[in-house]
């Protein structure tokens, strides 16, 4: 009577891990990324000053939750505006913060990229 049970395996097929959280694929708690399609989202502009020491920050909210897309777009926007900034992936949407009141420059860039926007 041969009762075999796999206790440990070094087979790469058994070691499939999530690249973000490094957990096994079945135990992964990461949120799946949204696909980025042209004209499938609308960006909302807003300015914030509260909680930032009186400094103005331009917020672009409503992007798809895709880290690679947000990282590349943030880098491009920061370079073209000549300021700092960051991106954040929330529960429902991605958000980009650009330092200063750069609404006019950002609107021109988004128009060239054919990204719909609304707000100020």
Backbone torsions as a table, in degrees:
resi	resn	phi	psi	omega
1	UNK	NA	110.3	-176.5
2	UNK	-107.1	107.8	178.4
3	UNK	-109.0	100.3	-177.8
4	UNK	-102.1	139.4	179.6
5	UNK	-138.3	131.0	-179.8
6	UNK	-75.3	120.1	-178.9
7	UNK	-101.1	-41.3	-177.4
8	UNK	-146.9	139.9	179.7
9	UNK	-140.2	141.0	174.9
10	UNK	-107.2	12.0	178.8
11	UNK	-66.6	127.8	-178.9
12	UNK	-59.7	-25.6	178.7
13	UNK	-67.0	-30.6	179.7
14	UNK	-82.6	-13.6	-174.1
15	UNK	-105.1	28.6	-178.9
16	UNK	-68.2	119.6	-177.4
17	UNK	-119.5	154.6	173.4
18	UNK	-73.3	132.3	-179.3
19	UNK	-68.3	-21.3	-178.1
20	UNK	-87.7	-55.9	-173.5
21	UNK	-96.3	-7.3	177.7
22	UNK	63.3	20.4	176.3
23	UNK	-96.1	165.1	176.8
24	UNK	-60.1	149.7	-175.5
25	UNK	-54.2	-37.8	-179.2
26	UNK	-73.5	-26.4	-177.5
27	UNK	-97.0	2.9	-175.9
28	UNK	-63.4	135.5	179.0
29	UNK	-110.7	5.4	-178.8
30	UNK	-68.1	147.3	178.0
31	UNK	-84.9	132.0	179.9
32	UNK	-64.9	147.4	-178.3
33	UNK	-80.9	147.1	177.4
34	UNK	-80.2	148.5	174.7
35	UNK	-76.5	142.8	-179.5
36	UNK	-99.2	113.4	178.0
37	UNK	-119.1	151.7	-178.9
38	UNK	-71.1	131.8	177.4
39	UNK	62.8	28.3	177.4
40	UNK	-100.9	-0.5	-180.0
41	UNK	-144.0	158.6	177.7
42	UNK	-124.6	127.7	-178.7
43	UNK	-87.3	138.6	179.7
44	UNK	-110.4	124.5	178.1
45	UNK	-87.7	143.4	168.5
46	UNK	-158.1	153.6	176.3
47	UNK	-106.3	140.8	177.1
48	UNK	-130.0	141.9	175.7
49	UNK	-128.2	-28.7	-174.6
50	UNK	-65.6	135.0	177.6
51	UNK	75.1	13.7	-177.4
52	UNK	-124.3	21.5	177.5
53	UNK	68.0	28.3	178.9
54	UNK	84.1	-2.1	179.6
55	UNK	-84.6	143.6	-179.1
56	UNK	-90.8	138.4	177.9
57	UNK	-130.8	133.9	175.9
58	UNK	-92.6	123.5	-178.4
59	UNK	-106.4	130.6	173.6
60	UNK	-113.5	111.6	-173.7
61	UNK	-118.6	147.1	176.5
62	UNK	111.4	12.0	177.1
63	UNK	-75.9	157.3	174.9
64	UNK	-66.5	152.3	-178.5
65	UNK	-82.3	78.7	179.7
66	UNK	-134.1	109.9	-171.8
67	UNK	-62.4	-43.7	-178.4
68	UNK	-63.6	-43.5	179.4
69	UNK	-63.5	-46.8	-179.3
70	UNK	-64.5	-39.2	-179.3
71	UNK	-63.7	-46.1	179.9
72	UNK	-66.6	-43.0	-179.6
73	UNK	-66.6	-40.3	178.0
74	UNK	-62.2	-43.2	179.3
75	UNK	-61.4	-42.1	179.4
76	UNK	-66.5	-44.9	-179.3
77	UNK	-64.2	-41.0	178.7
78	UNK	-63.4	-40.8	-178.9
79	UNK	-67.5	-42.5	-177.6
80	UNK	-73.4	-28.4	178.7
81	UNK	-89.9	-17.7	179.8
82	UNK	72.1	31.5	-179.3
83	UNK	-135.1	179.8	176.1
84	UNK	-92.0	172.5	178.4
85	UNK	174.9	178.5	179.9
86	UNK	-154.6	171.7	174.8
87	UNK	-128.7	158.8	-178.8
88	UNK	-146.0	140.5	177.4
89	UNK	-106.8	114.0	-178.9
90	UNK	-92.6	-170.7	-179.1
91	UNK	-69.4	-34.0	-176.4
92	UNK	-111.5	-30.3	-174.8
93	UNK	-153.4	165.7	175.1
94	UNK	-90.9	154.3	-176.1
95	UNK	-139.5	140.2	176.4
96	UNK	-119.0	133.7	175.9
97	UNK	-112.0	128.4	176.5
98	UNK	-120.7	131.0	-177.3
99	UNK	-69.8	135.1	177.5
100	UNK	91.0	173.7	178.7
101	UNK	-91.9	91.2	-175.8
102	UNK	-114.8	30.3	-175.3
103	UNK	-57.9	-45.3	-176.7
104	UNK	-62.8	-45.8	179.4
105	UNK	-64.5	-42.6	-178.1
106	UNK	-66.8	-37.3	179.0
107	UNK	-64.6	-39.9	177.8
108	UNK	-63.9	-41.7	-179.8
109	UNK	-65.7	-43.1	-179.4
110	UNK	-67.7	-33.6	176.3
111	UNK	-64.5	-40.8	178.3
112	UNK	-65.1	-33.3	179.5
113	UNK	-87.0	0.7	178.8
114	UNK	59.0	42.4	174.8
115	UNK	-103.1	125.6	-179.4
116	UNK	-73.1	144.5	179.3
117	UNK	-145.6	161.0	173.9
118	UNK	-148.9	164.8	-177.5
119	UNK	118.0	-160.2	-173.3
120	UNK	-54.0	NA	NA
